[in-house]
Amino acid sequence: MSKFSPLESQVFSCYINNMKPSQISALLNLSKKSCENAISRVKGKFLNELEEQEVFILMRYNNFREIIRQIFEDSGEK
């Protein structure tokens, strides 16, 4: 996950902790669109690191945030 920019790390950390883009933008003093773009970039980077089969498994779950948060906690990142 070291491929994330500092902004992407901050935004995605908030996102996986169930904050909405509007809340993140207020907290980090960014536009909502900037937050949404950062979330999209990180999701793309994260999914690029996974094997195709793992991506299909993740996509079947509605709780994508919870899965990602657990992965970050297990890896010691947050």
PLY file of the C-alpha trace (Angstrom):
ply
format ascii 1.0
element vertex 78
property float x
property float y
property float z
element edge 77
property int vertex1
property int vertex2
end_header
0.00 0.00 0.00
3.03 2.24 -0.10
2.04 3.35 -3.61
-0.49 5.75 -2.12
0.30 9.45 -2.05
0.03 11.15 1.36
-3.33 12.64 0.34
-4.63 9.29 -0.86
-3.56 7.67 2.42
-5.35 10.29 4.49
-8.53 10.21 2.44
-8.68 6.44 2.24
-8.02 6.04 5.96
-11.07 8.21 6.62
-13.10 6.37 3.98
-12.49 2.90 5.38
-13.52 4.24 8.77
-16.97 4.93 7.33
-16.64 8.65 6.68
-18.49 10.04 3.67
-16.65 12.12 1.05
-18.40 15.27 2.29
-17.16 14.60 5.84
-13.64 13.85 4.62
-13.54 17.01 2.52
-14.57 19.11 5.53
-12.03 17.41 7.78
-9.14 17.72 5.33
-10.22 21.06 3.83
-10.57 19.61 0.32
-13.29 19.65 -2.28
-15.68 16.72 -2.26
-14.60 15.93 -5.83
-10.93 15.73 -4.76
-11.90 13.25 -2.05
-13.94 11.15 -4.46
-11.07 11.13 -6.96
-8.58 10.07 -4.28
-10.88 7.24 -3.19
-11.21 6.05 -6.78
-7.45 6.14 -7.32
-6.74 4.17 -4.16
-9.40 1.58 -4.94
-7.84 1.15 -8.36
-4.31 0.84 -6.94
-5.49 -1.60 -4.30
-7.37 -3.77 -6.78
-4.39 -3.77 -9.17
-2.34 -5.46 -6.45
-4.78 -8.33 -6.05
-5.08 -11.43 -8.11
-8.08 -11.54 -10.43
-9.81 -14.20 -8.34
-9.43 -12.10 -5.19
-11.02 -9.11 -6.94
-14.06 -11.18 -7.89
-14.43 -12.33 -4.30
-14.22 -8.76 -2.96
-16.71 -7.49 -5.52
-19.29 -9.98 -4.26
-19.35 -8.31 -0.86
-21.29 -5.16 -0.09
-18.99 -4.34 2.80
-15.91 -3.38 0.75
-14.90 -0.77 3.34
-14.95 -3.28 6.18
-12.84 -5.77 4.24
-10.26 -3.13 3.32
-10.17 -1.75 6.87
-9.50 -5.24 8.21
-6.68 -5.76 5.70
-5.08 -2.47 6.76
-5.39 -3.34 10.46
-3.93 -6.80 9.90
-0.99 -5.37 7.97
-0.21 -2.80 10.66
-1.10 0.18 8.42
-3.75 2.70 9.31
0 1
1 2
2 3
3 4
4 5
5 6
6 7
7 8
8 9
9 10
10 11
11 12
12 13
13 14
14 15
15 16
16 17
17 18
18 19
19 20
20 21
21 22
22 23
23 24
24 25
25 26
26 27
27 28
28 29
29 30
30 31
31 32
32 33
33 34
34 35
35 36
36 37
37 38
38 39
39 40
40 41
41 42
42 43
43 44
44 45
45 46
46 47
47 48
48 49
49 50
50 51
51 52
52 53
53 54
54 55
55 56
56 57
57 58
58 59
59 60
60 61
61 62
62 63
63 64
64 65
65 66
66 67
67 68
68 69
69 70
70 71
71 72
72 73
73 74
74 75
75 76
76 77
